[in-house]
Amino acid sequence: MGRPSFGSRLYSWVMRWPHITSLLFAIVVVVIVAAGLVYFAPEKVRDAALKIKNDANLVAQLLPATLPEPSKLESAYWLPQNWTSRQRYWFHHTSQGTATIPVPYQWFLALERPELSFSYTNLTDENYLRRLGFIPSPSSKDFAGSAPAYGYHDDAPNGETAHPGWAPSAPENPNGLPVGFAVLKGGVDPTTGAPYEDQIGLTCAACHTGHLEYKNVSIRFDGGPAMVNLGEVERAIGLSIGYTLILPWRFERFASKLEQIKGQSVDRKELRSHLELALQKIKNQKAATDGLLTGQGVADLDEGFGRLDALNRIGNQVFYSNLLDPSTGELSDPLLKGNFARHDAPVSFPPIWDTPYFLWAQYDASVLNELVRNAGEALGVSAKINMTAAASGRPLFASSIHLSEIARFEELLRGTDPLSSEDAGGRQFTGLVAPRWKDAQDKFRGDPAWAIDEKLIEQGRDLYRAHCFECHRGPVNDAAFDKKWPEDSFWRAENPDRSAKHEKNWVEIGGRHYFNVVQVPVSAIGTDRQQSNVLTTRRVHLPESLGLNPADDLNKAGGCGLLSDKGADPLFVLALMDVVGKTIDQWLIANGTSEETKRQMWGPRKNCQNQRVYVGARASRNGKDDVLLALEPQYRARPLDGVWATAPYLHNGSVPTLRDMLVPQAQRPTSFCVGSRAFDPVKVGLVTKAQVTESCAAGLTNFDVSLLGNSARGHSFEGKETDLTKLPPGVIGPELTDAERRALVEYLKTL
């Protein structure tokens, strides 16, 4: 008799152990179903895993996040703002010398989306990047000043008052990457001396270009707050590389796509090695920084869509990442580990129209000089810079920054000095101007939601003068306001109420005029103070090799009058100003810049700190009277032109609509959804939940005002007190009636 067949033996085993067989079968089914879910619905698996602690969270880290589905758009329009379409496109795609994306440009084009798929899915797919919040843009090969499908229409309505006669050639964007992406051409790394391939970096436009969506129409405007999720961009790239290495067929698709892009064959073994090194660098840095935060007993706050902890990110890039040894990835001094800070002060991207004329920029009125402001931003989004060791041809602070282009950005934003006109009534901004409601309204003719109730405008104007004028000053573009209160005009060099405080409305520095933005102590305005803490409490350790002494360096270069700081380590803000200043100086030297060009690029303002924040206080030290550095954080109020297009409101984006800004702080929404650009023209801002318990649509961020950094308190109209000197902290005026709120909202639409 022969040996029983495998089938016979399997049948016998099944009949003998039916319960074990059923269990094994169930396990196989579960594994197949789980694999299927991970393959076909990884975002949903990740969302479920995030709700579970420990091991499931490790699974979540390996799966892509749920992203909002892109809305269906039938048309798009860039609103007129004094720029031609060519000038816009130049602003959108001209490199400032950054390499934000941690892989070469051609790799970025060849990588797939971080999802498991049977066929190739391009990471740079227009609709996928829309889901991350970016605005689509045409290829430079197809752009000739007009691209209606992308909102670039005839230049005639836009005029060219910002920079008359300047028609820049289209920057390189051959693959049609979104607004804010720019190619950094290959060069020599200033830290290592090694050559690098073309890189991809983000420009100012990535974060400072806004868009709203209403009834399948996209309204776009320069200088407004973006709704991008940069944290998720970072995760997506890391996951994409990881999936490419794990799945052989995916690696083969990547290599084939790269060959197509390069037009030549690639060595797959060498390519895999380089890809592994790139992923290992990302993983090592993530593990190191996670370990640092764990050691500090803290974790990053979720920035989500439309927000970024820009200051802490810049600090981490400059005083941690830039100090890592390029060969070993290690720090030269263990004390430098303390320079890494968590992201705990996310803010909305501020609008930048008018900004070149503000005496102080940033929410906390912390930056005086425009070149320092813009070069510091470039360092924060990963411009290459040598901060480790000087070498032949690679001095300290040598960088990849394109300072000449950065200066041109500012010129385009600035236009001509508005106070050069002797006639106050004829003054206006000629650079980038705020988007106007009427221009957006024109795209929705006949829609009552966009109509402005003219009967309420005069009442709203009076309410503005009574409740908003003290901080936000006169409106930029309201002739009726200037006629009714001529002495209070925004364009007057002096206003009576400011003169009484020995303040000017506009100040002149080196022949240029700057608007003296109102500053309010954080303790008085009562809004979330996390952002103000960054520049008044964070300190960084500096390696001796950099030769930096921030207070002394800034005083020597600009006569800033900064008091000596008794702290063991300098304040982060002063150290950053010093590094940026030296980076600018090194660029000017390396490029043989003439003294006249230096003066033009630097402008008349010094690289100095705000004396209202960094003040001297008398104190007794060791029995002696001494003057010490004291810190009084301020928040800066800006004119409200274009405010209708800048939701969500407050510096941390914690209030979804203009109407919600005008109710008592306790009545503001406690949660709302962020990530959609759907616009509510009635409440003016984001479309909010019908009920606070309502869930957000898949992929949107739930903004919870109870969390650290998310407070929606302050800047409140409540109570009955009308004497501004008697108002408690966080209250700026008496409670408004519903009718008054409607009138004020109608007026704010017109600014």
Steps between C-alpha positions, in 0.01 A plus 500: 500500500645838399558807716183720549492808278550851640130570442398190695728584788376863509137379503575258782672776702209739447248238613706418808557865610197697373523780758868570433431490128222755537728725702780480244256567219365803686854631551576463129180684411581780746852534359365514143235756596753708693741491209219600269402791721860619522530472124169649393417731794826581685377842610202348684722239667733777616214704643381196696851418622553855625214447745687206656808535715842334479561253212208615288652848491811349341274365227347845461843654443553271202174591327399821320269748667149556377497808277198705392356408165566775244191702423367521147596831341347641184701824482777691676594868527796690641357827634656829378760624750730731297707212359507375143461127442870477413594669826273265693649193334851626569410543869344154508797306363826692536746325732623678809779242532325238714498120491193432713418159352771257626552320167633613159254668266493211253434250781210713616353482150544121487372406847151361547231604741524330842233245425500137391389470140522260206608774261721810511349794694699821470586682826490830310154433358311830496194368684709323765692818582168688506398263780803627694378856449711619207371709208551350151720691258578458128827376358745773403511335157134592449492835680509816290334747737159338489370162616123527561464142624729595790348842561763708317288722280562808287750739660301814421283499815805445720701797376869517580530772760709280730800504269423692179666367190647192668393184318701212647561188299318194626703312762574133450197284583497252211302236686218728613558473875262698723531862607791535742724227355829609341805325356837562669757431231780261586814640657762443768388441857647782715534260795661195339640629172326214321294565187124462525234441234209732431284527812143609565423770753207702624468873435314775687198421282461149643375645829392850401260437212133453580200347331130465576245270341133573450257316273777326303694823442852554637582858599876548530708788630863570576624591845217322682519211749543158343312189611788254455601222738880505491534242777310250288718584199804393704331172600386428147852522359647277771229237449537517124872421522433223752236331283730526198773309682274239659303399190721371214249577224464853633876552494507379141226748407699777671819409314318481167335838556835652594652365180217660306562836671878487457487361148764239587534174688569495874705254706233337714741376766649846541155660493372268774805580711443875464131457577583299812741770616234769451242301696750416774583869539131584536446214749810587705401863530142407590619252764745751645251785524226271635747387764583858592132588543438183703791597722344842549167334581319682218361434152437714192161663468303419186537793262250358252379693198565871468739536793870463570719553804733694275718656770574176684554319170749767390674470837526123470634522146760767574616404849460122487488355147756743357742411782495124433826364362429436130699173509388342826170676567619567854534822700840628607374595846232312701367835622380570146231234546318748720459729200226277359152616600160348441248662268274662757409837350333442161359810332302575187708616207471880521392707199796688354340778294606839645768325711802675338367825647439374853759630742492162676416168335382167645211448741724587795656810341840335511664585165603846385713439189342348189811323369547329837132402505515336159846343527405355839194341343721347228729347762195356673386313189838334452732722307841333505743675737837427656472527879737217594857579392670743266704354215676628192238662279229418754503762777258493789154628405553432128160397369285412201268796564409705190513837671458703182171321425388542860561875471300505175209322674489785750514765226205340325303489824594858590447709189574872537490695826136613542596802709709636216174665394446836672124456474378270780181440305692359206712255697466126450706183499642424157659164576293191575162617627237311696238305305169686474162348581344668198741320266405162647132599510517566127551126442167423672268764358146461620594285799341670805759349736766725342289815489600785733217677679586861419253624766725350771832640376474841669404343834785253461743783428396678821540177697845450349603849608367436851634148559778413251679825419715521813703191407441439129501872413318658210404278206746491210244554223190680623466855370174544693679429830776745414243765408305450823807486727780661296737529796472125562589394146735204467706708259564788740850509641345590835163427660384709799459204737848372420654844528356520850704189582810647332470247216501552126268317264774475238872530566779587260824300505773570249263668256239221508169511683365222720162455663536488877289192575330504839645260756295367790641311800403132487374528856253769389367352176455161668549279194701177506851577618689195369634684198624793708688258725723375219701818464491604865580171675682266259878494528762318295853379565755622247820310414812709545603417144233738366654796683160649583419741780150612397439808714850638438493411129163669444599808698823530302333453160187706554539703818201315642553598863426148623573442866747226586323174576596327824369161382742212445372466143371782278137549411408311185371810322826691545708200394284457189535867409877468536520187281277651231699822501827314455347283225396813312844656547669184372279493189581865427873428531485184287314682224727805497208729572566873467441731796210668322330168428557393861320812620212436262462137601529559874268800492515772764378293795747331732511140618380591849247368749179665616576730792141468622560129556861503613502770764720590792378454855675620812576234757734434787781251436740415779397812685556724198245678284519365143310515172396154382335369186125465544257351251154641431349301208277690258263407220476726197172620348490548124266695268191298408510536122425158354398361839203327338740261323717403798294253706544336745565794731731596789867426456457131585204449267262417783189691385338377176302807383484877529161475666648272769769764564228746603318286758612470865793259527298240694256473208760424234507151347689251716589285199483529123641327193809622316637392163213577267505827309121513486408861575204641691429850355232573761699442819818574300742217558510125525188289473438390860329201662124507549555334840817498709477119526491462122798312354725656239501361147770243429846655497413835657664616824273541802610826665441467877538833681560326835842374390832672569568773245139499376331746736224706340480743789591868498420791267144472630199729487307430820340667801365853511807704590573769240796663674796330333724574797280283724476189283640174640780314316379334183202734456525781245148642505138453609284221364352574159141433402423261214408800284833668579690184415325476165579862422865465599544181297346673196745787538802272547415331169562829323853554635 
